[in-house]
Amino acid sequence: MRYEIRIDGRLSETLADAFPELDHVVVSDQTLLFGPIVDEAHLYGLLARCQSLGLHVLEMRQLPE
C-alpha cells in the first residue's frame, strides 16, 4: 500500500532524512511524505516518529495503486 502524509510546514533535509523509506516534496507551506507502507505496524511507527519529532500531521491518506 502507498500512503501520503501531509505535514504542516517545510521539513528541513535533516528532518526529512528521519523518514528514509519515504520520498518528500514541499508544496506551499506543507511537506508531503509519500511511499510504500508495508503494514499497519509500519504506519503507526511513522506516525509515532512524527509525534516524537514534534511534527503536526494534517492529513494521512492511502494512495491508489
Disulfide bonds with the S-S distance in Angstrom:
none
